[in-house]
């Protein structure tokens, strides 16, 4: 087989010699040419082989053509008349249209005719083309008919294939549009359901608060009515009695007797150094005069009707403390709001007895200052311990890590990073994954997922990472809640991303952006250049990322566009897939020091 590649004939050594001058129609040579050697289909042309013998004579012979989907196959029958001049035979393929105009030629090649001892007597120097026409015209005509029929069948098959492909593409596009519409509808349904649940929770909470307030109001009103009734009743009882009521003022411990026919309606106690107590209103009595004895152990004002009596017929005062000082200890939350206030004697300790304090991802383990051996008034705030501290992590603070730019640590070392809680983020472990990227000292990527976010509000990936909502959120909102000592040490770095521009219908393999915070690219995660061609490959301990709050793994975004419809993301299993940009997937933080 003689290959014609970009017009050059590649003649195998075993096909170079085409015979001796004794041979007569004993061999053939096959040529193969691509149908579109220069980008244009030439299969409809007629092909001849032009020859120039060693004695300078020129000749030409028609070739039998057979056309397939990709190739033009030409067959040359070697006649006796082509072998009568020993030596090299210069050859060149020539292709003509139906009008006989030459439309294409190959470069020159060469055959060789071997000499024999005697020239055959029957040689009449007949032109090869004439002999070929006489001996093979019928075969050529039949072959041409077969070729035309085969070509017609091929064209029909190709048309059917194109129609089937167009139908398949149309079905695919319809399916993708339907799938996108379904995804958009499902996302909208979830958002609506989330809003409905939140609204319902708000309504229920407001209703519960209203009920509590109403119950408190009713209870307070009932207490007020009861106290008023008791006061009126006591007043009436005093007016109807023959005994005299009088108040008692006490500044020292002891036992006090009002005397015959008298009682104390009110007792005021103010023993130096004593603690406070007593003094509320309420109570009441029936129609008969009710007298009771009273023992008092704390300073304050005491009304008899609080003890369901009209008066006290004996009062014993035994207030502990003398001249001992009292101190106020207030327990507050992180915002300075008082949760509980206690009076303690000088040198004593206070213990918080209110509702236990809670804070996501933290333990409350004490108070500052500690309310032990109190010598003055104190305002105590809670002390917190992170739930995620581990002895395996870097023990240096982020301020120390920033100071040495992460150069002190090896690939795979990690450190807990804690965000301001109101940002909606959770603590994550940051892992060193690369050294010396783009003029920086070290690169860090989260082992965990911060939170779920959309890449864009709309489903389109238009503009890629550069124009994405996620990029804006990370470099503005998320950056603002980083610890100050870390934020000051992070270096902006050029990141490359596979991107798509819908206005130009154009893809960019390495669209550069300058970022403080970012999510990794396809290249940085998987180390293959099917999309980006620039950028490092990170040595992450795992592509499976989890939420610290639950320990479960989740899907997380890459910043690489897949095509005009999707972004890439990493599945919870660590493999790669793609989806529209309006889905909420995990954010895996990256930055450089």
PyMOL commands that set and color helices and strands:
alter all, ss='L'
color gray80, all
select helices_A, chain A and resi 13-15+80-83+128-240+304-307+398-403+421-423+464-467+469-480+484-487+522-526
alter helices_A, ss='H'
color red, helices_A
select strands_A, chain A and resi 2-5+8-10+17-20+27-34+46-52+58-62+64-67+71-78+87-96+102-105+109-114+244-250+254-256+262-269+291-296+300-303+311-317+326-332+338-345+362-368+378-386+414-417+428-435+442-446+452-454+493-501+506-515+545-546+553-554+556-561+567-570+576-579+584-586+590-592
alter strands_A, ss='S'
color yellow, strands_A
deselect
rebuild
show_as cartoon
